[in-house]
């Protein structure tokens, strides 16, 4: 139940010019009180959410709109407890959760949505829960809020409230393009700083500019609106936009998201090889650190074909044999630059996790161009442990913690070290039952035996563990709820989990004499990730980055099991150990 004693009114009216007179009689509407409203057509599954202190004027404006005027009904949501901030928040919640339900395509724009605090904000979310439970849309069955929060449509919605530095970044990016100051923009941010959310948010904004939908933005920020108008003047015929996603699993997920968002379509989400299909005005590249070069990859021929098409192919004869050097041939970064007038890269060099990834120095060359600029994201949007947790994991894995051992403690984040796999899996199952979206992730310590035979890939403390089922690799996070099924860096990078259970396997250990993480190459079984590694130090760097990246997947907490004793003893000095008692 809501903590507010005053009831919330949810009243439904037909949405047409004749019914405006009835809506005027609503006591909150007639007194210009803040109200929230939903205009909808439950047959065609289209809706629009708004808030106003002048509902009649807003309704009249909507009835003059070519698309909104076709909607059939309107819900007026009102309460004596509403103030302007609360109405804006409830409007934002309704937009996010209705989008995530997949039941309606919203006609809303997404400009100017930024997060802010106000008195009793948490209590107003409780009030929103009551509103959600009492909404009825014909035959549409309303989904549970927790179920929606775990969905991709919620996590990657373009209607997210942005943090202050995210919103500032939007203004800087749009200004770079609208003023022709820079053609290339790099947004640097560590795991969990909201890079993918920002990419989706921006492409929705740009799509609205391209589709002449600026009037639906209802932006209070005049600066943002002016930049969008300037962008429209540069691209009067529309903007050719592509969102490049290097990893196939995340690409598949975002295609499904874009298919469900009004104004977007799944063809906007492309892989690096797709950029040669046309000349793009703007290419937005998420997870840019996973773009590849011609080294230790599968499909050399298709890679060479793209280079040929773009005039970036180079071969030479050495000892009578043709040789295509990774140093001389074009990279996927080169493909992006040649196939677009403007580029936006979301980048984190610390998440480059195999030799095929384009080197940092190649990105640095592009950054150093007079046509390029950089923006930094700092706020931690994923982990409830915040920046303190991120810094702790960095220092833990690079062995930079104080010599005087201190246990990591957080009131907001659940970090535990387990000495028994059976106990960890049991605790993870409890979290899966409570929150959902809890998964086990491991480093590449064990061969993928279960891919061909019905056998476990590893048995630890009588728990049979298997790598992700072959059919689940495209979107593994969302196609299993089996906590004994292990994901890897490739099936989890870019995703959010409520709880992540991470297995530090046989390939990684700790040397107390050197005070550093060490690796055993013979125990590392990533077929592509290990190819092309020239030194143990290089492999060590990649493996540490892999574990650091998967340690940043959990929103609410991370559980850790360490296979090798020395590493387990090192971790136990800094992380609370839990043995189930």
MARZAFI-717624 format. One record per residue (C-alpha): x, y, z; residue number from 1; residue in one letter. Coordinates in steps of 0.05 Angstrom, whole numbers. Example, Ala and Ser with C-alpha at 12.3 -4.5 7.8 and 13.67 -1.06 7.14 Angstrom:
BEGIN
246,-90,156,1,A
273,-21,143,2,S
// end
This chain:
BEGIN
0,0,0,1,X
21,72,-13,2,X
48,109,49,3,X
3,167,31,4,X
-65,165,64,5,X
-98,209,11,6,X
-125,164,-46,7,X
-102,171,-118,8,X
-157,181,-170,9,X
-152,143,-236,10,X
-210,163,-281,11,X
-221,140,-353,12,X
-255,182,-407,13,X
-266,173,-482,14,X
-215,216,-518,15,X
-250,262,-567,16,X
-272,335,-573,17,X
-341,322,-543,18,X
-312,292,-479,19,X
-268,352,-464,20,X
-327,383,-427,21,X
-332,323,-381,22,X
-257,325,-367,23,X
-264,398,-348,24,X
-309,377,-291,25,X
-253,338,-258,26,X
-237,377,-194,27,X
-162,371,-204,28,X
-165,390,-277,29,X
-210,450,-265,30,X
-164,476,-209,31,X
-101,469,-252,32,X
-71,418,-204,33,X
-13,376,-230,34,X
-41,313,-262,35,X
-13,255,-302,36,X
-50,226,-362,37,X
-46,167,-410,38,X
-80,172,-478,39,X
-85,104,-510,40,X
-115,58,-562,41,X
-115,-12,-533,42,X
-134,-44,-599,43,X
-76,-16,-639,44,X
-31,-16,-578,45,X
-9,57,-583,46,X
-5,106,-524,47,X
21,173,-502,48,X
38,193,-430,49,X
40,265,-406,50,X
33,311,-345,51,X
7,381,-340,52,X
-23,435,-296,53,X
-67,455,-355,54,X
-97,390,-378,55,X
-151,419,-422,56,X
-102,458,-464,57,X
-58,396,-470,58,X
-117,352,-490,59,X
-138,403,-543,60,X
-67,404,-571,61,X
-65,328,-573,62,X
-132,325,-609,63,X
-101,369,-664,64,X
-42,321,-672,65,X
-47,274,-732,66,X
-27,212,-693,67,X
-50,227,-622,68,X
-120,247,-646,69,X
-131,174,-667,70,X
-124,149,-596,71,X
-189,128,-563,72,X
-186,137,-487,73,X
-151,178,-434,74,X
-135,163,-362,75,X
-131,223,-316,76,X
-88,207,-254,77,X
-92,257,-198,78,X
-82,265,-123,79,X
-77,319,-70,80,X
-7,293,-56,81,X
18,310,-126,82,X
67,367,-137,83,X
104,384,-201,84,X
165,341,-186,85,X
122,281,-166,86,X
80,288,-229,87,X
142,289,-273,88,X
170,228,-237,89,X
105,188,-243,90,X
101,208,-317,91,X
173,183,-326,92,X
158,117,-289,93,X
96,105,-332,94,X
135,117,-396,95,X
191,70,-376,96,X
147,13,-352,97,X
95,18,-407,98,X
152,15,-458,99,X
183,-44,-422,100,X
117,-82,-422,101,X
119,-85,-498,102,X
43,-77,-499,103,X
44,-6,-526,104,X
87,34,-574,105,X
92,103,-543,106,X
87,167,-584,107,X
129,204,-532,108,X
195,237,-547,109,X
253,228,-498,110,X
285,296,-495,111,X
303,331,-430,112,X
292,271,-385,113,X
342,277,-328,114,X
342,249,-258,115,X
330,295,-199,116,X
316,286,-125,117,X
260,318,-85,118,X
224,309,-18,119,X
193,240,-8,120,X
217,215,-76,121,X
220,142,-52,122,X
150,146,-24,123,X
124,171,-91,124,X
151,109,-124,125,X
109,69,-74,126,X
50,111,-96,127,X
67,95,-169,128,X
64,20,-152,129,X
-8,30,-129,130,X
-24,67,-193,131,X
6,11,-236,132,X
-34,-42,-200,133,X
-99,-4,-214,134,X
-88,10,-288,135,X
-130,-31,-336,136,X
-124,-29,-412,137,X
-179,-73,-442,138,X
-152,-143,-453,139,X
-80,-123,-439,140,X
-53,-160,-378,141,X
-8,-114,-337,142,X
59,-145,-321,143,X
94,-146,-254,144,X
142,-88,-243,145,X
201,-133,-223,146,X
191,-174,-287,147,X
193,-110,-327,148,X
255,-84,-291,149,X
292,-147,-312,150,X
272,-140,-385,151,X
316,-114,-441,152,X
263,-64,-461,153,X
269,-32,-392,154,X
344,-35,-387,155,X
357,-6,-456,156,X
297,40,-460,157,X
311,108,-493,158,X
264,138,-441,159,X
313,129,-383,160,X
325,187,-336,161,X
396,210,-346,162,X
448,227,-294,163,X
476,297,-294,164,X
540,278,-330,165,X
501,236,-381,166,X
455,295,-396,167,X
514,343,-401,168,X
546,293,-450,169,X
484,295,-493,170,X
490,370,-499,171,X
564,366,-516,172,X
554,312,-568,173,X
497,349,-603,174,X
536,414,-600,175,X
596,381,-633,176,X
554,359,-693,177,X
505,417,-696,178,X
560,469,-695,179,X
607,429,-740,180,X
661,436,-686,181,X
680,362,-688,182,X
663,303,-733,183,X
688,249,-684,184,X
667,245,-611,185,X
694,194,-560,186,X
654,182,-497,187,X
701,148,-448,188,X
671,111,-389,189,X
685,49,-348,190,X
636,-9,-341,191,X
569,12,-313,192,X
573,86,-330,193,X
513,81,-376,194,X
546,83,-445,195,X
495,37,-479,196,X
436,74,-448,197,X
465,139,-473,198,X
476,111,-543,199,X
403,88,-548,200,X
379,154,-518,201,X
417,194,-571,202,X
396,152,-630,203,X
323,162,-609,204,X
334,237,-605,205,X
367,238,-673,206,X
313,194,-703,207,X
261,245,-680,208,X
301,301,-713,209,X
304,259,-776,210,X
229,243,-774,211,X
207,315,-761,212,X
180,295,-692,213,X
211,352,-653,214,X
143,379,-632,215,X
133,315,-591,216,X
195,326,-549,217,X
162,378,-502,218,X
231,398,-479,219,X
237,448,-422,220,X
311,455,-434,221,X
317,509,-488,222,X
391,494,-498,223,X
377,422,-518,224,X
320,442,-564,225,X
363,494,-599,226,X
417,443,-612,227,X
367,394,-641,228,X
339,449,-686,229,X
409,465,-710,230,X
421,392,-724,231,X
357,391,-765,232,X
383,450,-806,233,X
446,411,-822,234,X
406,350,-843,235,X
341,378,-873,236,X
329,313,-911,237,X
338,269,-850,238,X
397,235,-816,239,X
423,168,-839,240,X
441,135,-772,241,X
470,68,-753,242,X
483,38,-685,243,X
543,-8,-691,244,X
547,-64,-640,245,X
609,-109,-647,246,X
584,-167,-603,247,X
531,-210,-636,248,X
495,-226,-570,249,X
484,-152,-551,250,X
468,-135,-624,251,X
413,-187,-624,252,X
384,-159,-559,253,X
384,-87,-583,254,X
351,-106,-649,255,X
293,-133,-609,256,X
290,-69,-568,257,X
291,-23,-629,258,X
236,-63,-661,259,X
190,-45,-603,260,X
205,30,-600,261,X
164,80,-639,262,X
209,116,-689,263,X
264,64,-687,264,X
272,0,-726,265,X
317,-61,-719,266,X
354,-45,-783,267,X
387,13,-748,268,X
426,-37,-706,269,X
483,-65,-748,270,X
549,-103,-743,271,X
616,-74,-764,272,X
614,-109,-832,273,X
547,-77,-848,274,X
575,-6,-849,275,X
595,-13,-923,276,X
522,-19,-945,277,X
515,57,-951,278,X
545,123,-932,279,X
522,143,-862,280,X
514,213,-836,281,X
527,189,-765,282,X
552,122,-740,283,X
545,110,-665,284,X
590,54,-640,285,X
576,21,-573,286,X
629,-23,-540,287,X
679,7,-589,288,X
736,-28,-552,289,X
710,-93,-582,290,X
721,-72,-654,291,X
773,-118,-685,292,X
833,-118,-730,293,X
859,-173,-776,294,X
891,-216,-723,295,X
869,-281,-690,296,X
798,-277,-718,297,X
750,-324,-751,298,X
731,-307,-823,299,X
792,-275,-853,300,X
761,-277,-922,301,X
700,-235,-904,302,X
746,-187,-867,303,X
789,-180,-929,304,X
727,-171,-973,305,X
706,-110,-932,306,X
776,-81,-937,307,X
776,-91,-1012,308,X
708,-56,-1018,309,X
735,4,-979,310,X
803,6,-1012,311,X
838,-15,-948,312,X
864,-83,-970,313,X
939,-94,-973,314,X
978,-158,-988,315,X
1050,-174,-1002,316,X
1089,-236,-1022,317,X
1137,-263,-971,318,X
1178,-325,-990,319,X
1130,-338,-1047,320,X
1068,-334,-1004,321,X
1016,-279,-1000,322,X
1013,-245,-933,323,X
960,-198,-906,324,X
989,-161,-846,325,X
946,-138,-789,326,X
990,-76,-786,327,X
978,-56,-859,328,X
906,-76,-872,329,X
846,-35,-851,330,X
813,-48,-784,331,X
739,-43,-765,332,X
756,26,-737,333,X
779,46,-807,334,X
714,18,-835,335,X
673,63,-789,336,X
714,125,-808,337,X
708,112,-882,338,X
634,96,-882,339,X
608,157,-844,340,X
613,233,-842,341,X
609,235,-766,342,X
625,184,-713,343,X
608,173,-640,344,X
649,121,-602,345,X
631,95,-533,346,X
698,68,-509,347,X
734,37,-450,348,X
805,11,-463,349,X
801,-30,-399,350,X
747,-74,-431,351,X
790,-96,-489,352,X
798,-170,-474,353,X
833,-206,-532,354,X
888,-196,-583,355,X
839,-186,-640,356,X
812,-122,-608,357,X
839,-58,-639,358,X
897,-31,-599,359,X
890,30,-554,360,X
944,66,-594,361,X
902,61,-657,362,X
843,93,-622,363,X
890,146,-594,364,X
911,166,-665,365,X
839,181,-682,366,X
829,219,-616,367,X
889,263,-632,368,X
857,289,-696,369,X
836,362,-696,370,X
767,338,-717,371,X
759,295,-654,372,X
740,310,-582,373,X
732,269,-518,374,X
679,267,-463,375,X
685,228,-398,376,X
628,193,-361,377,X
641,184,-286,378,X
575,168,-251,379,X
565,94,-236,380,X
496,75,-263,381,X
497,0,-255,382,X
530,-23,-190,383,X
496,-4,-125,384,X
566,-6,-96,385,X
581,58,-135,386,X
650,85,-151,387,X
678,56,-86,388,X
664,-15,-109,389,X
693,-1,-178,390,X
757,27,-148,391,X
762,-31,-99,392,X
758,-84,-154,393,X
810,-46,-195,394,X
858,-43,-136,395,X
843,-116,-117,396,X
859,-145,-185,397,X
920,-101,-196,398,X
943,-114,-125,399,X
945,-41,-104,400,X
908,-47,-39,401,X
941,-24,27,402,X
987,-74,60,403,X
944,-68,122,404,X
885,-113,101,405,X
816,-81,103,406,X
752,-117,87,407,X
708,-83,34,408,X
642,-61,65,409,X
582,-29,32,410,X
511,-19,57,411,X
487,-20,-15,412,X
526,-77,-47,413,X
530,-151,-29,414,X
602,-176,-41,415,X
618,-245,-13,416,X
674,-296,-22,417,X
652,-369,-19,418,X
696,-428,-1,419,X
645,-480,-24,420,X
612,-481,-93,421,X
550,-516,-67,422,X
538,-460,-17,423,X
549,-406,-70,424,X
501,-438,-120,425,X
449,-446,-64,426,X
454,-373,-45,427,X
452,-351,-118,428,X
389,-393,-129,429,X
355,-356,-71,430,X
371,-290,-105,431,X
346,-316,-172,432,X
281,-336,-139,433,X
274,-267,-107,434,X
299,-220,-161,435,X
311,-260,-224,436,X
368,-245,-272,437,X
422,-278,-229,438,X
476,-315,-268,439,X
541,-353,-259,440,X
601,-328,-300,441,X
669,-360,-306,442,X
737,-347,-337,443,X
760,-394,-392,444,X
788,-448,-346,445,X
753,-509,-374,446,X
742,-538,-443,447,X
672,-537,-472,448,X
659,-612,-466,449,X
584,-605,-460,450,X
581,-575,-529,451,X
587,-644,-559,452,X
572,-692,-502,453,X
521,-693,-445,454,X
575,-685,-392,455,X
591,-629,-343,456,X
648,-583,-362,457,X
673,-582,-291,458,X
650,-611,-224,459,X
666,-571,-161,460,X
642,-593,-92,461,X
593,-642,-125,462,X
562,-585,-167,463,X
560,-601,-241,464,X
573,-538,-281,465,X
564,-530,-356,466,X
581,-474,-404,467,X
523,-436,-436,468,X
482,-482,-481,469,X
502,-473,-553,470,X
433,-449,-574,471,X
434,-394,-521,472,X
498,-357,-542,473,X
460,-303,-581,474,X
425,-277,-518,475,X
447,-324,-463,476,X
432,-277,-404,477,X
358,-275,-422,478,X
348,-347,-445,479,X
366,-386,-383,480,X
352,-383,-309,481,X
396,-443,-292,482,X
447,-419,-241,483,X
493,-479,-255,484,X
500,-457,-328,485,X
562,-414,-336,486,X
567,-353,-381,487,X
632,-323,-404,488,X
658,-253,-421,489,X
630,-257,-492,490,X
559,-274,-470,491,X
556,-223,-414,492,X
596,-161,-435,493,X
549,-102,-440,494,X
493,-135,-398,495,X
466,-120,-329,496,X
452,-175,-277,497,X
420,-168,-209,498,X
471,-216,-179,499,X
532,-245,-212,500,X
569,-306,-186,501,X
640,-305,-213,502,X
685,-366,-215,503,X
759,-349,-215,504,X
785,-413,-248,505,X
848,-454,-255,506,X
881,-406,-303,507,X
888,-349,-253,508,X
926,-347,-187,509,X
964,-302,-140,510,X
1038,-298,-125,511,X
1049,-275,-52,512,X
1123,-262,-65,513,X
1111,-215,-124,514,X
1044,-191,-97,515,X
1011,-198,-165,516,X
959,-238,-203,517,X
991,-291,-245,518,X
964,-335,-301,519,X
975,-406,-327,520,X
969,-406,-403,521,X
960,-482,-405,522,X
895,-474,-366,523,X
866,-420,-410,524,X
817,-448,-462,525,X
789,-389,-501,526,X
802,-412,-572,527,X
802,-341,-601,528,X
825,-302,-540,529,X
890,-340,-532,530,X
911,-339,-605,531,X
962,-287,-623,532,X
985,-275,-551,533,X
1060,-269,-553,534,X
1079,-264,-480,535,X
1053,-286,-412,536,X
1049,-214,-391,537,X
1003,-198,-449,538,X
958,-257,-431,539,X
959,-235,-358,540,X
934,-166,-379,541,X
877,-195,-420,542,X
855,-244,-366,543,X
855,-191,-311,544,X
813,-146,-355,545,X
764,-203,-368,546,X
754,-216,-294,547,X
749,-142,-278,548,X
696,-133,-332,549,X
653,-191,-307,550,X
661,-167,-235,551,X
623,-104,-258,552,X
561,-141,-283,553,X
523,-145,-217,554,X
475,-89,-198,555,X
459,-112,-127,556,X
518,-157,-112,557,X
574,-204,-133,558,X
589,-274,-106,559,X
659,-301,-116,560,X
688,-371,-117,561,X
763,-379,-126,562,X
791,-445,-150,563,X
865,-435,-132,564,X
884,-430,-58,565,X
935,-373,-62,566,X
886,-328,-98,567,X
830,-348,-50,568,X
874,-331,10,569,X
891,-264,-21,570,X
818,-247,-34,571,X
798,-269,37,572,X
840,-213,66,573,X
796,-161,31,574,X
728,-194,21,575,X
679,-222,72,576,X
682,-298,70,577,X
617,-337,74,578,X
614,-412,87,579,X
539,-419,95,580,X
539,-419,171,581,X
// end
